[in-house]
C-alpha cells in the first residue's frame, strides 16, 4: 500500500509542478495576450518592485511608463493586471458615460473581495457604495460646509491645518509635493548671487520650507530616524544627497560658501524645483517665476509664512519677530511696522538721514587713497537706523558700539552646537528649545550681547519720554502702543497694542534688517559703478542736473532721479540681497523683485531707497569712483546672508 502511495506521489508532484509552470507561464501574460504594451513583468511578482517602490512613488512610475508605452498600457501588481489610460475621451467614457460598467475602484490587496461592513467608501461597490455615498454626501452640502467654515478657518489660522492646507494649496504643488503630511509651506527668501557670474543671477532660487505634521513625526518614533531625510525623495523631488541626521547642514551652514550660492549651484544641478535638508527640516527650492509668483502673490494666504530660524519656537509668541511671525500676529506687527515707513514718517526722518550722509562722505574725504566702501556704508546705515528707529540721538558714527556686534551676528557662520541640536531634532518641544536658548545665552555670544544692549536702549528711551523729550522716532510709534504683558490675556488678539517683548524684538529686527541690507546694496553698487565708468558718468550728469535745480534736497523730489533709480534696481538685480532672479526674458520685472513680492514685500523698501539716493547724491557730487587693483574680483562671504568681504575703490575728487 505504502508503495502505491509513493508511486502516486511520485507522479503527482511532477504533475503539480508542471501545472504550476503552465499556470505561471500564462499569468502575467493576460495583458500581452490582449496586445497591450507595458513593462516586462517578473515571474510571480509582475511589476511589484517598481510600483511599490518607496523611492519613486507609483504615480511617477506610471507617468514615465505612459510616456514610454503610450496612452493605454498594462502592468502587474503581483498577478493583478492593471490597465493605465491617459486618453481624455477614453477616461471620460470610463468615468462618466460607462460609469455603471467601470464604477468599481481597485482595492487594496489585503481588502476582502466581497463588500462587507468593513469596506470603506473608497473601495465599496455597487449598491453598497451608493448607500455610503448618499450618507457621505450629506456632510458636504453647501449648507453643511457653511456650518463648518468657522472651524476650518480657525484651524487654518492656527497653522496646523493639515487638511485645509492640502485642499487649498495650489494644484501643482499638491500633486508634486504634498501628498499627505505636509501642513504648510513657509516662504523664506535668501536669494543672492554672484558678480563674477552675472548671467547666473537669474538662477538664484527662492526657498520654501515645508513643515511636517509634528504629531505624525512623534507617533512614528520607532522608525523615525530610519526614514528621516527621505520625505522629499519619496515625493519624487531631486536634490543633494542628505547625510544621516545632519541632512545637508554642513553645506548650507558653511561660511566659505554662503547658503544662497550653494543653492544657486544646486539649482543648476537639480533644476527649478528640488529639495534639501537643514538637519531634518526639509526645504524646497523653487526658481520658476510663475510658481514663485503664485506662491508669493496669488496664493499668499497659503504660503504666507516665512521659514524660521532653527531656534525659533514653533508657535508665535511675543518674542516672534515680524520677519518670522505668521497669520494674525504677523498682520498686527506689519500694521505697526508700516506706520514707520509712511511718506509722512519718512519726511520726519529726512533731516537725520541727510545729516548722516553728509558726515559719512566727509569722513571718506578725510581718508586718502583706497577705501573699503562697505565699512563706510555700514557706519552710515547703522547710524541712520539707530537714530531714526531706536531714538539713539547721541550715537556717534565711527564710534558706535552696536557696529561690531551687528557685523558679527550677520557675517559669522551660524554654526553653533546648540543651534545644530535644534536642527537635528526639530521635534523638540518649545519648552526644551527655550531652555536651550537660556543655556546658549550663558555662553558668550554676540546676539545675546545685542539683546542686552537693546534692552538698555529701550529703557533709556522710555525714561526720556517720561521727562518730555519730544523727538518722534519709529520706536515711539511702538512705545505709544505699549501695554504690559500681564494686561494682555490673549496677546495675539490684542488689536491695537504691543507687548513690551514685542516692541523689543521689532526693534532688534529693524536694526539688523536696516543695517545689513542697505549697506551691502550700496557697497555692491559702488563696485558696479567702478567697473562701469559710462554708467557712472550718466549718473553723475543726473546728479549735477538735480543739484543745479534743487538748492536743498527734498524727499518728494527724489523721485525725479530716474536714472539713479534704475541703477539701484539694476545693481540689486545683479546682486540680489534677499530676493529672486528671473528668467532673462523677464528682466524688467526681475529688477523689481529684489525687495520680494506680495503682501510680505520688504517693509523698509522706501527707507532703503531714501538712504541710497541721499548718500549717492552727496558722494557723486564730490567724487568719481575708480577701480584699483584690489577691486576685482569681489569675494562673497556669509552664511544666511551674503556680503562682499570688502569693496576696495579709490575716490577721486571731481
Ligand atoms: C536694499 C535694501 C533692502 C533689501 C534689498 C531688502 C530685501 C528684503 C526682502 C527680499 C525681504 C523679503 C520679502 C519677501 O519675503 O517677499 C525683506 C523683508 C523685510 N525687510 Fe527688507 N530689504 C532692504 C532694506 C530694509 C530696511 C532698511 C528695513 C528696515 C529698517 C527692512 C525691513 C524688512 C522687514 C521688517 C521685512 C519683513 C517684512 C514682513 O515679513 O512682513 N528692509 N527685505
Boltz pocket constraint, residues with backbone or C-beta under 6 A from the ligand:
constraints:
  - pocket:
      binder: B
      contacts: [[A, 187], [A, 189], [A, 296], [A, 306], [A, 322], [A, 323], [A, 324], [A, 334], [A, 337], [A, 385], [A, 509], [A, 510], [A, 511], [A, 513], [A, 514], [A, 515], [A, 517], [A, 518], [A, 521], [A, 572], [A, 577], [A, 578], [A, 579], [A, 593], [A, 594], [A, 595], [A, 596], [A, 597], [A, 598], [A, 599], [A, 600], [A, 601], [A, 602], [A, 603], [A, 604], [A, 605], [A, 607], [A, 608]]
      max_distance: 6.0
